[in-house]
Amino acid sequence: MYFQNKLINMGDKKVKLQIWDTAGQERFRSVATSYYRDADALLLVYDIANRQSFDNVRDWLSHIKEHGKEAVQVTLVGNKCDLPRVVQADEGRRLAEENGIPFMETSAKTGQNVDRAFLGLAERMIKMKYGYVPGGEMADTIAVNESKSINLSNCCPIT
């Protein structure tokens, strides 16, 4: 299991993210439940090069609905878009639409849309809590472990 903190500044608002990566492994399901029970937001990530990974998403969504907060913000993310795909983007988009959640694809290897996934989630959390997003736009940087900034020019929006 992997853990990291991120601090996102959006105008006068700050969002601290605690990122827990269980890699979707079944042995971490009970541990994951204890973390997302109190989570305000979740990135539900599947591997676009692995059909089983995508097929497990419905179970995870059901589990989140059963054990998570009622207003938890979930974003569905298809990862590894740098690899040959088995799961089409339309399948992910359709599943997200069925569940009323945003969808996007990323590549952790190349960094494509990774920061945008976190920024979109932070934006939704601020909008939910305060009713608006400072400046009306997403932040330009994310502080990783509260010390390192990452430039986010030319990123794609979440759909």
VENZIUR-V963683 format. One record per residue. N is the residue number from 1. SS is DSSP state (H for helix, E for strand, L for the rest). PHI is phi in whole degrees, -180 to 180 (* if undefined). NEAR is the number of other C-alpha atoms within 12 Angstrom. Layout:
{{N SS PHI NEAR} {N SS PHI NEAR}}
This chain:
{{1 L * 16} {2 E -117 13} {3 E -135 15} {4 E -156 16} {5 E -101 21} {6 E -134 27} {7 E -117 28} {8 E -115 36} {9 E -101 29} {10 E -131 30} {11 L 60 19} {12 L -90 15} {13 E -108 22} {14 E -125 25} {15 E -123 32} {16 E -99 28} {17 E -105 29} {18 E -106 26} {19 E -104 26} {20 E -117 26} {21 E -109 23} {22 L -98 23} {23 L 57 22} {24 L 66 28} {25 L -72 18} {26 H -56 16} {27 H -65 12} {28 H -99 17} {29 H -58 23} {30 H -68 18} {31 H -67 17} {32 H -60 29} {33 H -57 27} {34 H -67 17} {35 H -81 24} {36 H -82 34} {37 L -58 23} {38 L -106 19} {39 L -75 27} {40 L -89 29} {41 E -153 37} {42 E -141 39} {43 E -102 44} {44 E -97 45} {45 E -109 39} {46 E -126 42} {47 E -96 34} {48 L -69 32} {49 L -97 23} {50 L -139 22} {51 H -58 18} {52 H -60 17} {53 H -59 27} {54 H -67 32} {55 H -62 23} {56 L -76 23} {57 H -59 31} {58 H -59 22} {59 H -64 18} {60 H -64 30} {61 H -61 32} {62 H -62 15} {63 H -64 21} {64 H -65 33} {65 H -63 22} {66 H -76 15} {67 H -112 22} {68 L -88 25} {69 L -64 21} {70 L -62 16} {71 L -100 21} {72 L -60 28} {73 E -91 34} {74 E -116 37} {75 E -123 39} {76 E -88 42} {77 E -127 42} {78 E -91 44} {79 E -103 38} {80 L 73 29} {81 L -70 29} {82 L -86 19} {83 L -105 19} {84 L -59 14} {85 L -91 23} {86 L -109 23} {87 L -102 28} {88 L -76 23} {89 H -58 27} {90 H -61 18} {91 H -66 25} {92 H -64 36} {93 H -61 25} {94 H -64 19} {95 H -63 28} {96 H -63 30} {97 H -62 18} {98 H -59 15} {99 L -105 21} {100 L 65 17} {101 L -126 29} {102 E -68 29} {103 E -135 35} {104 E -158 42} {105 E -118 43} {106 L -137 34} {107 L -136 27} {108 L -65 22} {109 L -68 13} {110 L -93 15} {111 L 88 21} {112 L -58 26} {113 L 64 31} {114 H -63 32} {115 H -64 38} {116 H -62 37} {117 H -62 40} {118 H -69 43} {119 H -64 39} {120 H -61 40} {121 H -65 39} {122 H -63 41} {123 H -61 38} {124 H -65 33} {125 H -66 32} {126 H -65 32} {127 H -62 22} {128 H -65 17} {129 H -77 19} {130 H -109 15} {131 L 85 12} {132 L -157 20} {133 L -115 27} {134 H -52 21} {135 H 78 16} {136 H 72 15} {137 L -134 20} {138 L -70 34} {139 L -65 35} {140 L -97 24} {141 E -140 28} {142 E -125 33} {143 E -92 27} {144 E -95 24} {145 L 52 18} {146 L 58 20} {147 L -140 13} {148 E -107 14} {149 E -101 18} {150 E -121 22} {151 E -76 17} {152 L -120 23} {153 L -71 16} {154 L 62 11} {155 L -88 21} {156 L -93 20} {157 L -77 25} {158 L -79 29} {159 L -105 23}}
